[in-house]
Amino acid sequence: MPTKIQEINYIKKTLSKIPDTWQLNNNSEKQIDSIFSFIIKLKEKNPNISLSHKLKPHEIPYNNSLLHFLLYYTYHPKYPFIIHKKNNLIIGSFTGRKYNNLEISFPLIKKASNIIDDLNWLLSIDSFKSILKKNNIKNILIRDIDDNFVKLLKKDEEIFNFKLKSLRELKYATYNVDRTLNLNGVKFANLRWHINSFKKRNHKIELVNLSDSVSEVIHLIGKWRKNAIEKRGFSYVNINSDKLGAKLFGRKTNYKNYQKKKKIVGPENIISRILRIDGKIASFNLGFPLGIFQKKDVFAHTIGIVDTSIPHLAEYAQYNFWKEIKNKGYNYVNDGPTWKNDLRTYKTKFRPIGKKRYYWATIVQRL
């Protein structure tokens, strides 16, 4: 039985045979540097790499960002990779205790036929197929695909190296920041009530820098998750990725050098908001622009954690964070998929202007 280190070494060695492939850096503190250096080199060799066309705000999912990749793919026990092919990127990660699952997303591809072509190409490479066989990987999760791609999958063409096993539908909500911040009309009555109720309590509110409070923020994330599980039996929080977000983006490193090169949307565009309420860290919000090679007008709100023992803080902290988003020049917020009904009820208070349907598709190799 191979050890975990042996399994990782085999994945690493085999992936290295595929040209233009980035793999996880052993030093997590250098993940950002290595990924952005990889992308910059790709741009130098392939200046035409870009998002293929402008998308409407509600059409942009999280996987249109390298910062999404950092949060959701680059923490253990996952082993992530990025493969460049033509003008596209294939972003993926081997997951599970024995790395026997595979997740893939396509952040630059807009045509369903191109996704099919790239999947066929990837699953035809002998070195990549050897990883799937050796690690007994049967299911492959394709993240954030649209209706057009689902239609192709359902055709079950024999020319595909894979076939559809299951689908999970999810929706990404988009908000107009001005509309929410103005709080006008009956629709925003509940949100106004929460914000005003919080203000009436005359809390002492202090704004804190993430770089000065990483350990306290991580403690807040763990406390939030523990309370959520005790009260509801589940937690929305992906505790590993949220802690990673605090660690990576709490670094004091200046990334402006990346911004100057190839106009890559990078860590310099991260916006975080930490509030100390009555002397203790009580809320943590973080997000980033969507898009990889050009700055968009849509901002992804990826982390929102509060001390649930403080009444009405959740609404106040999110409203306060969105004010900062607006100050930075963003007009829309993408607040991501919703898995539970009570989270959907909470998000409705901020009144989304549109929802875009996506799917997570599980495929299996054709025998």
URZISUL-V431001 format. One record per pair of residues at least 24 apart in sequence whose C-alpha atoms are under 6 Angstrom apart, sorted by the first residue. I is the first residue (numbers start at 1). GAP is how many residues later the second one is. Records with the same first field share a line. If there is no record, write none. Layout:
BEGIN
I: GAP, GAP
END
This chain:
BEGIN
14: 113
20: 63, 64
21: 61, 62
22: 59, 60
23: 58
24: 56
49: 38
50: 243
51: 57
58: 116, 298
59: 297
63: 44
64: 43, 226, 227
65: 225, 226, 227
71: 170, 174
72: 169
100: 35, 36, 37
101: 36
102: 38
103: 37, 38, 39
104: 38
105: 37, 38
112: 37
120: 41
138: 226
139: 224, 225
140: 222, 223
141: 220, 221
142: 218, 219
143: 217
144: 214, 215, 216
145: 213, 214
146: 212
161: 204, 205
162: 202, 203, 204
163: 200, 201
164: 199
165: 197, 198
166: 195, 196
167: 193, 194
168: 191, 192
169: 190
170: 167, 187, 188, 189
171: 166, 185, 186, 187
172: 164, 165, 183, 184
173: 161, 162, 179, 181, 182
174: 159, 160, 178, 179, 180
175: 157, 158, 177, 178
176: 156
177: 154, 155
180: 170
191: 158
194: 118
195: 121
198: 114
204: 73, 74
205: 71, 72
206: 69, 70
207: 68
208: 66, 67
210: 40
211: 39, 40
214: 32
218: 25
263: 30
264: 28, 29
265: 27, 28
282: 24, 25
297: 33
298: 34, 35
299: 34, 35
300: 33, 34, 35
301: 34
END
